[in-house]
Amino acid sequence: MKPTEKQLFWRRVIVSVSGALLVALVAYFGKPKETAKAGQKYGQKSQNPEQVMGGAPKKGRRNAENAVTDSNSARDNNAPKRLRVQVELVKNRTVDYFLEATGKLVAEQKIEIFAEYSGVFLSSAAPFREGNFFNKGAVLFKLDDSEIRTQLQAKKNSLLSALYGALADIKIDFPKEYDKWQAYIAQFDLEKTIAPFPDFSSEKEKMFFVGKQIFTQYYDLKNLEAKWQKYTFHAPFAGYISEGNINPGTLVRAGQKLGEFIAMDNYTLRLFLSPKYIDALHVGESVRVRNPENNKTYPASIIRINKKVDDSQTALVSVAVKGTDLYEGLFLHAEIKASPIQNAYSLPSNVLFDKAYVYVVEADSTLQFKKVELVEQTKNRSIVKGLPDGTKVITQNTPGLSEGKKVTFKD
């Protein structure tokens, strides 16, 4: 039966579409012979695949080649990258170790001032206020001494009268001693402190004065003079007032605290250390002291080591520090050289984990956790034992470290 025109039309459409589809597939998979045979099977002449459908197969081949290249590149990108790490080759040696501690600065010469007697507080040449400086021997303050000075004058007059009364008897009983006692009375000044009695030439002469009660009057007067001198307080050394809040005119009671006075340029740094270090320290040993605010260093040395351990299980070590720009209450950092540690290695403290483990690189470039013995540790460095010579140990804490990971080394 002869096919109709409609059937022939659809047959040609199917053959054309099928042939074009096969050519495109061959161009993609690189099989031109099968494409030619497929075209002949459906009544088409064998053609160069690049000539079919206006050269579309050439573009398809390029796309296929690009797709293969992209696929290979994707596989390369998906391959795990090695972590770049910083390492050192371990070489155990004798490591110098410095004890590090921070302490508070206190004045080595410091006195608390209390009033021994009652009286009205009087002003001096410089106000008794915090920060005021006084040279050694300068008057820090005075109390109103008018009452006690009156008592002194009365005592002096009584003693002088007693000496005048005894002078006539001295001329008779001790004629050779008369001139020295007359000279003593002549220089007697009611406005000055009493001078010591002349030396006695015999026990009989001494007993004469005892019998006249002159010794009693003399020592009563000396006692009152000592009391009167305490109404004026002189600076025992050059320094400044660190505490003082008494205003002139204030009535001061006996035993009342008036303030504090501290010396300049002479301070002590109080360090509290573990008892295990105490036996290795010695008085006179040099100490490196610096101010963490400006990194300025000061000469210092150990002056006292307290063998008593306090409740916090530390012992006090006192370090003498000198400097013109130091002040009481400053916190300073100190480094004291301790006994060297044999056959050990020093690492940055931040590469030590749980105070017992470090990362090392094995021969196959993989990371492994290695247990070590922590001997000493400071803020920045840790001294450990247990790493064989030649071990490649991580010395920089790099993000991404994990056991078993492949690594490569930084330059």
C-alpha positions as CSV (number, residue, x, y, z in Angstrom):
1,M,0.0,0.0,0.0
2,K,1.4,3.4,-1.1
3,P,1.8,5.8,1.8
4,T,-0.1,9.0,1.8
5,E,1.5,12.5,1.6
6,K,0.8,13.1,5.2
7,Q,2.5,9.9,6.3
8,L,5.5,10.7,4.1
9,F,5.7,14.2,5.7
10,W,5.8,12.8,9.2
11,R,8.3,10.1,8.2
12,R,10.7,12.7,6.8
13,V,10.3,14.8,10.0
14,I,11.0,11.8,12.2
15,V,14.1,10.8,10.2
16,S,15.4,14.4,10.1
17,V,15.0,14.8,13.9
18,S,16.4,11.4,14.7
19,G,19.4,12.0,12.5
20,A,20.1,15.4,14.0
21,L,19.8,14.0,17.5
22,L,22.2,11.2,16.7
23,V,24.7,13.6,15.2
24,A,24.6,15.7,18.3
25,L,25.2,12.7,20.5
26,V,28.1,11.5,18.4
27,A,29.6,15.0,18.5
28,Y,29.3,14.8,22.3
29,F,30.7,11.3,22.7
30,G,33.2,11.4,19.8
31,K,31.7,8.5,17.6
32,P,31.4,9.9,14.0
33,K,31.2,6.4,12.3
34,E,28.1,5.4,14.2
35,T,26.5,8.7,13.3
36,A,27.2,8.1,9.5
37,K,25.7,4.7,9.7
38,A,22.7,5.9,11.5
39,G,22.1,8.5,8.7
40,Q,22.5,5.9,6.0
41,K,20.0,3.6,7.8
42,Y,17.4,6.3,7.5
43,G,18.1,7.1,3.9
44,Q,20.7,9.9,4.4
45,K,24.1,10.2,2.7
46,S,27.2,9.9,4.8
47,Q,28.3,13.4,5.7
48,N,31.1,15.0,7.7
49,P,29.5,15.5,11.2
50,E,30.9,19.0,11.2
51,Q,28.8,19.8,8.2
52,V,25.5,18.6,9.6
53,M,23.1,21.3,11.1
54,G,25.4,24.2,10.2
55,G,28.4,23.1,12.2
56,A,26.7,22.6,15.5
57,P,28.7,19.5,16.4
58,K,32.0,21.5,16.5
59,K,30.5,23.7,19.2
60,G,29.2,20.7,21.1
61,R,32.6,19.1,21.1
62,R,34.2,22.3,22.5
63,N,31.5,22.3,25.2
64,A,32.2,18.6,26.0
65,E,36.0,19.3,26.2
66,N,35.3,22.2,28.5
67,A,33.0,20.1,30.6
68,V,35.7,17.4,31.0
69,T,38.3,20.1,32.0
70,D,35.9,21.6,34.5
71,S,35.2,18.2,35.9
72,N,39.0,17.5,36.4
73,S,39.4,21.0,38.0
74,A,36.5,20.3,40.4
75,R,38.2,17.1,41.5
76,D,41.4,19.0,42.1
77,N,39.6,21.7,44.2
78,N,37.8,19.1,46.2
79,A,41.1,17.5,47.2
80,P,42.0,18.3,50.9
81,K,44.5,21.2,51.2
82,R,47.4,20.8,53.7
83,L,47.6,23.1,56.7
84,R,50.7,25.3,56.8
85,V,52.4,25.2,60.2
86,Q,55.4,26.7,62.0
87,V,57.7,24.1,63.5
88,E,61.1,23.8,65.3
89,L,63.5,20.9,65.6
90,V,63.8,20.1,69.2
91,K,67.3,20.2,70.7
92,N,67.3,19.7,74.5
93,R,69.7,21.8,76.5
94,T,70.1,23.6,79.8
95,V,67.4,26.3,80.0
96,D,67.8,29.4,82.1
97,Y,64.6,30.1,84.1
98,F,63.4,33.3,85.7
99,L,60.8,33.4,88.4
100,E,58.2,36.1,87.4
101,A,56.1,37.8,90.0
102,T,54.2,41.1,90.4
103,G,54.3,42.9,93.7
104,K,53.3,46.1,95.4
105,L,55.8,48.9,96.3
106,V,55.9,50.1,99.9
107,A,58.2,52.7,101.4
108,E,61.1,51.1,103.3
109,Q,61.2,54.1,105.7
110,K,57.7,54.8,106.9
111,I,56.4,56.1,110.2
112,E,52.9,56.6,111.6
113,I,52.7,59.7,113.7
114,F,50.7,59.7,116.9
115,A,50.3,62.4,119.5
116,E,51.9,61.4,122.8
117,Y,50.2,64.3,124.7
118,S,47.1,66.4,124.4
119,G,47.2,69.9,123.0
120,V,46.1,72.3,120.3
121,F,47.5,71.5,116.9
122,L,49.6,74.5,115.5
123,S,50.6,75.2,112.0
124,S,54.3,74.9,111.0
125,A,56.3,76.5,108.1
126,A,54.7,74.1,105.6
127,P,51.1,72.8,106.0
128,F,50.8,69.3,107.4
129,R,49.2,68.0,104.2
130,E,49.6,65.0,101.9
131,G,52.4,65.5,99.4
132,N,54.3,68.2,101.2
133,F,58.0,67.6,101.4
134,F,60.2,68.1,104.5
135,N,63.9,67.9,104.9
136,K,65.5,66.0,107.7
137,G,65.2,67.9,111.0
138,A,62.5,70.2,109.7
139,V,59.5,70.9,111.9
140,L,56.5,68.8,110.8
141,F,54.1,70.2,113.4
142,K,53.8,71.7,116.9
143,L,51.3,71.4,119.7
144,D,50.5,74.4,122.0
145,D,53.2,74.1,124.7
146,S,52.4,77.3,126.7
147,E,51.2,75.3,129.8
148,I,54.2,73.0,129.9
149,R,56.7,75.8,129.4
150,T,55.2,77.5,132.4
151,Q,55.8,74.4,134.4
152,L,59.3,74.2,133.2
153,Q,60.1,77.8,134.3
154,A,58.7,77.0,137.7
155,K,60.9,73.8,138.0
156,K,64.0,75.7,136.8
157,N,63.5,78.4,139.4
158,S,63.1,75.9,142.2
159,L,66.3,74.1,141.2
160,L,68.2,77.4,140.8
161,S,67.0,78.4,144.3
162,A,68.1,75.1,145.8
163,L,71.6,75.5,144.2
164,Y,72.0,79.0,145.5
165,G,71.0,77.8,149.0
166,A,73.6,75.0,148.8
167,L,76.4,77.3,147.6
168,A,77.2,78.6,151.1
169,D,77.5,75.1,152.5
170,I,79.7,74.0,149.6
171,K,82.1,76.9,150.3
172,I,82.5,75.6,153.8
173,D,82.4,71.8,153.3
174,F,84.0,71.6,149.8
175,P,86.0,74.7,149.3
176,K,87.9,73.3,146.3
177,E,84.6,72.6,144.5
178,Y,83.1,76.0,145.2
179,D,84.3,77.7,141.9
180,K,82.9,75.0,139.6
181,W,79.4,75.2,141.2
182,Q,79.5,79.0,141.1
183,A,80.3,78.8,137.4
184,Y,77.5,76.3,136.8
185,I,74.9,78.7,138.5
186,A,76.3,81.6,136.5
187,Q,75.6,79.9,133.2
188,F,72.1,78.7,134.3
189,D,69.6,80.0,131.6
190,L,65.9,79.8,132.3
191,E,65.2,79.9,128.6
192,K,67.4,77.0,127.6
193,T,67.4,73.3,128.5
194,I,69.3,72.6,131.7
195,A,73.0,71.6,131.4
196,P,74.3,68.5,133.1
197,F,75.8,68.8,136.6
198,P,79.6,69.1,136.8
199,D,81.5,65.9,137.7
200,F,81.6,65.1,141.5
201,S,85.1,64.8,142.9
202,S,84.1,62.5,145.8
203,E,81.2,60.4,147.0
204,K,80.8,62.7,150.0
205,E,80.2,65.7,147.6
206,K,77.6,63.6,145.8
207,M,75.8,62.6,149.0
208,F,75.6,66.2,150.0
209,F,73.5,67.0,146.9
210,V,71.4,63.9,147.5
211,G,70.6,65.1,151.0
212,K,69.6,68.5,149.8
213,Q,67.0,66.9,147.3
214,I,68.8,68.7,144.5
215,F,69.1,65.5,142.4
216,T,65.3,64.9,142.7
217,Q,64.6,68.4,141.4
218,Y,67.2,68.1,138.7
219,Y,65.7,64.8,137.3
220,D,62.1,66.1,137.6
221,L,63.2,69.0,135.5
222,K,64.9,66.8,132.9
223,N,61.8,64.6,132.7
224,L,59.6,67.7,132.1
225,E,62.0,68.9,129.4
226,A,61.8,65.6,127.5
227,K,58.0,65.8,127.6
228,W,58.1,69.4,126.4
229,Q,60.3,68.5,123.4
230,K,57.6,66.0,122.2
231,Y,55.3,68.9,121.6
232,T,57.3,69.7,118.5
233,F,57.8,66.9,116.0
234,H,60.8,67.0,113.7
235,A,61.2,65.0,110.4
236,P,63.5,62.0,111.2
237,F,64.5,61.8,107.5
238,A,63.9,63.6,104.3
239,G,60.4,62.7,103.0
240,Y,56.9,63.7,102.5
241,I,53.5,63.4,104.2
242,S,51.6,60.5,102.8
243,E,48.6,61.0,105.1
244,G,47.6,64.0,107.2
245,N,44.3,65.5,107.9
246,I,44.7,67.6,111.0
247,N,43.8,71.3,110.7
248,P,45.5,74.0,112.8
249,G,43.5,74.8,115.9
250,T,42.2,71.3,116.4
251,L,42.5,69.8,119.9
252,V,44.6,66.7,119.6
253,R,44.1,63.9,122.1
254,A,46.9,61.7,123.5
255,G,47.3,58.6,121.3
256,Q,45.5,60.1,118.3
257,K,46.9,59.3,114.9
258,L,48.0,62.5,113.1
259,G,49.3,61.1,109.8
260,E,52.1,59.1,108.0
261,F,55.5,60.2,106.9
262,I,57.6,58.3,104.3
263,A,61.1,58.6,102.9
264,M,61.7,59.2,99.2
265,D,63.9,57.0,96.8
266,N,63.9,54.0,99.1
267,Y,61.2,51.4,98.5
268,T,60.6,47.7,99.0
269,L,58.8,45.5,96.5
270,R,56.8,42.8,98.3
271,L,56.8,39.5,96.3
272,F,54.8,36.4,97.4
273,L,56.4,33.2,95.9
274,S,55.8,29.5,96.2
275,P,57.9,27.9,99.0
276,K,59.6,25.6,96.6
277,Y,61.7,28.5,95.3
278,I,62.7,30.0,98.7
279,D,65.8,27.8,99.3
280,A,67.2,28.7,96.0
281,L,67.1,32.5,96.7
282,H,69.7,34.4,98.6
283,V,69.9,37.8,100.3
284,G,71.8,40.2,98.0
285,E,70.8,38.5,94.8
286,S,70.1,40.9,91.9
287,V,66.5,41.2,90.6
288,R,65.2,42.6,87.4
289,V,62.4,45.0,88.2
290,R,60.4,47.0,85.6
291,N,57.4,49.2,85.5
292,P,54.8,47.5,83.2
293,E,53.3,50.9,82.3
294,N,56.5,52.3,80.6
295,N,58.9,49.3,80.7
296,K,61.4,51.3,82.7
297,T,63.8,49.2,84.8
298,Y,65.3,49.8,88.2
299,P,68.2,48.5,90.2
300,A,67.0,46.0,92.8
301,S,68.2,43.2,95.1
302,I,66.8,40.8,97.7
303,I,67.1,42.2,101.2
304,R,64.8,39.8,103.2
305,I,63.4,36.3,102.8
306,N,60.6,35.3,105.1
307,K,60.7,31.5,105.8
308,K,57.1,31.6,107.1
309,V,54.4,30.4,104.7
310,D,51.1,32.3,105.0
311,D,47.5,31.1,104.6
312,S,47.8,31.4,100.8
313,Q,50.8,29.0,100.8
314,T,53.3,31.7,99.7
315,A,56.3,33.2,101.4
316,L,57.3,36.9,101.4
317,V,60.4,38.0,99.6
318,S,61.3,41.7,100.1
319,V,63.3,43.4,97.3
320,A,64.9,46.8,97.7
321,V,64.2,49.1,94.8
322,K,65.6,52.6,94.2
323,G,64.3,55.3,91.8
324,T,63.3,58.9,91.8
325,D,60.1,58.3,89.9
326,L,58.8,55.5,92.2
327,Y,55.8,55.9,94.5
328,E,54.3,53.9,97.2
329,G,51.5,51.6,96.0
330,L,52.8,51.0,92.5
331,F,52.7,47.5,91.1
332,L,56.0,46.4,89.5
333,H,57.0,43.3,87.7
334,A,60.1,41.3,88.9
335,E,62.2,38.6,87.4
336,I,64.5,36.5,89.6
337,K,67.0,34.1,88.1
338,A,66.3,30.6,89.4
339,S,68.3,27.4,89.1
340,P,68.8,26.3,85.4
341,I,66.8,23.3,84.2
342,Q,68.8,20.5,82.7
343,N,67.9,18.6,79.5
344,A,64.7,20.6,78.7
345,Y,63.2,22.6,75.9
346,S,61.4,26.0,76.0
347,L,58.2,26.5,74.0
348,P,55.6,29.3,73.7
349,S,53.0,28.7,76.4
350,N,50.1,29.0,73.9
351,V,51.1,25.8,72.1
352,L,50.8,23.7,75.2
353,F,47.4,22.1,75.7
354,D,46.1,21.0,79.1
355,K,49.6,21.7,80.5
356,A,50.6,18.2,79.2
357,Y,50.3,18.0,75.4
358,V,51.9,19.5,72.3
359,Y,51.5,18.8,68.6
360,V,54.4,17.2,66.7
361,V,54.8,16.4,63.0
362,E,55.4,12.7,62.2
363,A,57.6,11.5,59.3
364,D,54.5,11.2,57.0
365,S,53.7,14.9,57.6
366,T,50.7,14.1,59.9
367,L,50.0,15.8,63.2
368,Q,50.1,13.8,66.4
369,F,49.4,14.7,70.1
370,K,52.6,14.2,72.2
371,K,52.5,14.1,76.0
372,V,55.2,16.1,77.7
373,E,56.3,16.9,81.3
374,L,55.7,20.5,82.2
375,V,58.6,21.6,84.5
376,E,58.0,25.4,84.7
377,Q,55.7,27.9,83.1
378,T,55.6,31.6,82.8
379,K,53.1,33.9,81.0
380,N,54.9,33.5,77.7
381,R,57.1,30.5,77.9
382,S,56.8,26.9,79.1
383,I,59.8,24.6,79.9
384,V,59.0,20.9,79.1
385,K,60.7,17.6,79.1
386,G,60.0,14.4,77.2
387,L,60.6,15.6,73.6
388,P,63.4,13.7,71.9
389,D,66.0,15.6,70.0
390,G,65.0,16.1,66.3
391,T,61.3,16.1,67.0
392,K,59.4,18.6,64.8
393,V,57.2,20.4,67.3
394,I,54.5,23.0,66.5
395,T,55.6,26.4,67.8
396,Q,52.7,28.5,66.6
397,N,49.1,28.0,67.5
398,T,47.5,27.8,64.1
399,P,43.7,27.5,63.7
400,G,42.6,24.1,62.3
401,L,45.2,21.9,64.2
402,S,43.9,18.4,64.7
403,E,45.4,15.0,65.2
404,G,46.0,13.1,62.0
405,K,45.8,16.1,59.7
406,K,48.4,16.4,56.9
407,V,50.5,19.5,57.1
408,T,53.2,21.4,55.2
409,F,55.8,23.8,56.7
410,K,56.0,27.5,56.6
411,D,59.1,29.0,55.2
